[in-house]
Amino acid sequence: MRHSNTLALAALAIGWSSSVALAEVTWEEDVRPILKTHCFHCHGEAGEKESGLDLRLHRFVMQGGESGAAIVAGDAAKSLLLQRLVDGEMPPDMDKQLSAAEIDTIRQWIVAGAV
């Protein structure tokens, strides 16, 4: 009986780790589409780079803008982009505001290392 319990626990652990891996947030699949919808019109599209911040590419986001680092990999609290989104400062157009789920996706990406 003990052996079958161990096998059952191992199967659960494998299933759990697989589902965690599937839930991993990535720049290209999860974060970039959110920024494209809500932010590109002022931060990248047609040469627009308000505050010197270009959000079109990962490397540009990691460079930051005139206010400093937009993202601090692994530290959501120090990531200016996330702070501005949470505070509702960005985007300024109320019709373009991110949902709580979209903000949480960006937060998860930052905490996971922003890769």
ROMARMAR-516119 format. One record per residue (C-alpha): chain; x, y negated, z negated. Coordinates in nm, 4 decimals. Layout:
! ROMARMAR-516119
   kette          x          y          z
       A          X          Y          Z
...
//
This chain:
! ROMARMAR-516119
   kette          x          y          z
       A     0.0000     0.0000     0.0000
       A     0.2817    -0.2387    -0.0884
       A     0.4346    -0.1824     0.2586
       A     0.1093    -0.2714     0.4360
       A     0.0764    -0.5901     0.2272
       A     0.4278    -0.6905     0.3288
       A     0.3446    -0.6300     0.6942
       A     0.0244    -0.8313     0.6628
       A     0.2104    -1.1214     0.5012
       A     0.4780    -1.1086     0.7707
       A     0.2119    -1.1150     1.0427
       A     0.0448    -1.4142     0.8777
       A     0.3774    -1.5945     0.8510
       A     0.4542    -1.5335     1.2180
       A     0.1085    -1.6541     1.3178
       A     0.1390    -1.9583     1.0939
       A     0.4816    -2.0558     1.2252
       A     0.3574    -2.0160     1.5829
       A     0.0631    -2.2464     1.5200
       A     0.2911    -2.5012     1.3529
       A     0.5192    -2.4948     1.6566
       A     0.2201    -2.5507     1.8844
       A     0.1198    -2.8527     1.6772
       A     0.4638    -3.0137     1.7193
       A     0.4317    -3.3718     1.8409
       A     0.6503    -3.4716     2.1362
       A     0.7294    -3.8018     2.3048
       A     0.6301    -3.7009     2.6574
       A     0.3161    -3.5004     2.5823
       A     0.1716    -3.6867     2.2858
       A     0.3219    -4.0279     2.2097
       A     0.3940    -4.1770     2.5526
       A     0.0345    -4.1307     2.6783
       A    -0.0959    -4.3193     2.3723
       A     0.1469    -4.6052     2.4270
       A     0.0690    -4.6101     2.7995
       A    -0.3014    -4.6525     2.7303
       A    -0.2694    -4.9151     2.4602
       A     0.0657    -5.0918     2.4939
       A     0.2230    -5.0820     2.8397
       A     0.0282    -5.3834     2.9668
       A     0.2372    -5.6083     2.7376
       A     0.5400    -5.3893     2.6701
       A     0.6644    -5.2565     3.0001
       A     0.4165    -5.2755     3.2855
       A     0.5030    -5.5074     3.5766
       A     0.8152    -5.6323     3.4024
       A     0.6275    -5.7486     3.0910
       A     0.8297    -5.7058     2.7726
       A     0.6671    -5.9095     2.4988
       A     0.9173    -5.9673     2.2172
       A     1.1780    -5.7882     2.4273
       A     1.0138    -5.4523     2.3540
       A     0.9736    -5.2038     2.6378
       A     0.7697    -4.8964     2.5426
       A     0.7769    -4.7119     2.8751
       A     1.0703    -4.4815     2.8069
       A     1.1980    -4.3057     2.4961
       A     1.5398    -4.4719     2.5205
       A     1.3804    -4.8175     2.5467
       A     1.1599    -4.7554     2.2436
       A     1.4616    -4.6450     2.0433
       A     1.6476    -4.9666     2.1422
       A     1.3764    -5.1803     1.9861
       A     1.3152    -5.5447     2.0644
       A     1.3714    -5.8957     1.9340
       A     1.2386    -5.8009     1.5890
       A     1.4828    -5.5131     1.5536
       A     1.4403    -5.1374     1.5566
       A     1.0898    -5.0345     1.6587
       A     1.1428    -4.6780     1.5371
       A     1.3588    -4.5423     1.2561
       A     1.3710    -4.1705     1.3294
       A     1.2555    -3.9704     1.0285
       A     1.1324    -4.2760     0.8369
       A     0.7791    -4.3894     0.9165
       A     0.7844    -4.6569     0.6445
       A     1.0795    -4.8355     0.8083
       A     0.9446    -4.8071     1.1639
       A     0.8244    -5.1515     1.2681
       A     0.6119    -5.0195     1.5542
       A     0.4127    -4.7997     1.3173
       A     0.3770    -5.0796     1.0617
       A     0.2323    -5.3113     1.3269
       A    -0.0106    -5.0426     1.4443
       A    -0.1261    -4.9552     1.0919
       A    -0.1712    -5.3223     0.9985
       A    -0.3804    -5.3763     1.3123
       A    -0.1413    -5.6473     1.4346
       A    -0.0788    -5.4547     1.7533
       A    -0.2208    -5.4415     1.9992
       A    -0.3788    -5.7841     1.9482
       A    -0.6717    -5.7023     2.1787
       A    -0.9300    -5.5317     1.9559
       A    -1.0483    -5.3234     2.2526
       A    -0.7006    -5.1708     2.2783
       A    -0.6582    -5.0803     1.9082
       A    -0.5429    -4.7254     1.8411
       A    -0.7605    -4.4739     1.6606
       A    -0.6519    -4.3339     1.3248
       A    -0.5716    -4.0034     1.4979
       A    -0.3479    -4.1759     1.7540
       A    -0.1624    -4.3646     1.4817
       A    -0.1194    -4.0402     1.2887
       A     0.0249    -3.8729     1.5993
       A     0.2864    -4.1479     1.6243
       A     0.3569    -4.1179     1.2513
       A     0.4083    -3.7405     1.2821
       A     0.6439    -3.7930     1.5759
       A     0.8535    -4.0437     1.3794
       A     0.8692    -3.8250     1.0671
       A     0.9744    -3.5264     1.2805
       A     1.2727    -3.7237     1.4112
       A     1.1206    -3.9164     1.7036
       A     1.2684    -3.6912     1.9696
//
